[in-house]
Amino acid sequence: MNGRRYVAVVGPGEADDRCLELAEAVGAGLADAGAVVLTGGLGGVMLAAARGAADRGGTVIGLLPGTDRSDANPYVTFALPTGLGQFRNGVIVQSSDALVGVGSSWGTMNEISLALRLGRTVAWLAGERLISLDPAPIHVDDVETAIRVALSG
């Protein structure tokens, strides 16, 4: 391992402006800290996080659900088509050292629950407090805390 942390940024493919702003700031902060950003490679939170990281010169890996590399958003550094559909969520989580969730959707909650099962640190910004499991995600209120939690766990 090269010592860099691989942090997945997950969230809805269709997100509100607040979530998009948060995701972009998370991507930028992770890139500034030298982390590799993993996303699902498509739109919404995935695109915003990728844009934030790319704008800071960071590396973004997009693990795509389909088989066409060209489906990746333009900010992805390395597009990896999995052909797994939603099952690629497990690949995203397994490939990460930590996870930052931004917003809520079924896919986001799936990734967060998988990450917790695998013992990954999870910071969740603007997420629904629906999960009452042990271990639970660390609900955070700001980008700086989300990045700090993701990089420390």
KALINDA-V98707 format. One record per residue. SS is DSSP state (~ for helix, > for strand, _ for the rest). Layout:
BEGIN
ss:SS
ss:SS
END
This chain:
BEGIN
ss:_
ss:_
ss:_
ss:_
ss:_
ss:>
ss:>
ss:>
ss:>
ss:>
ss:>
ss:_
ss:_
ss:_
ss:_
ss:_
ss:~
ss:~
ss:~
ss:~
ss:~
ss:~
ss:~
ss:~
ss:~
ss:~
ss:~
ss:~
ss:~
ss:~
ss:~
ss:~
ss:_
ss:_
ss:_
ss:>
ss:>
ss:>
ss:>
ss:_
ss:_
ss:_
ss:_
ss:_
ss:~
ss:~
ss:~
ss:~
ss:~
ss:~
ss:~
ss:~
ss:~
ss:~
ss:~
ss:_
ss:_
ss:_
ss:_
ss:>
ss:>
ss:>
ss:>
ss:>
ss:_
ss:_
ss:_
ss:_
ss:~
ss:~
ss:~
ss:_
ss:_
ss:_
ss:_
ss:_
ss:_
ss:>
ss:>
ss:>
ss:>
ss:_
ss:_
ss:_
ss:~
ss:~
ss:~
ss:~
ss:~
ss:~
ss:~
ss:~
ss:~
ss:~
ss:~
ss:_
ss:_
ss:>
ss:>
ss:>
ss:>
ss:>
ss:_
ss:_
ss:_
ss:~
ss:~
ss:~
ss:~
ss:~
ss:~
ss:~
ss:~
ss:~
ss:~
ss:~
ss:~
ss:_
ss:_
ss:_
ss:>
ss:>
ss:>
ss:>
ss:>
ss:_
ss:_
ss:_
ss:_
ss:_
ss:_
ss:_
ss:_
ss:_
ss:_
ss:_
ss:_
ss:>
ss:>
ss:>
ss:_
ss:_
ss:~
ss:~
ss:~
ss:~
ss:~
ss:~
ss:~
ss:~
ss:~
ss:~
ss:_
END
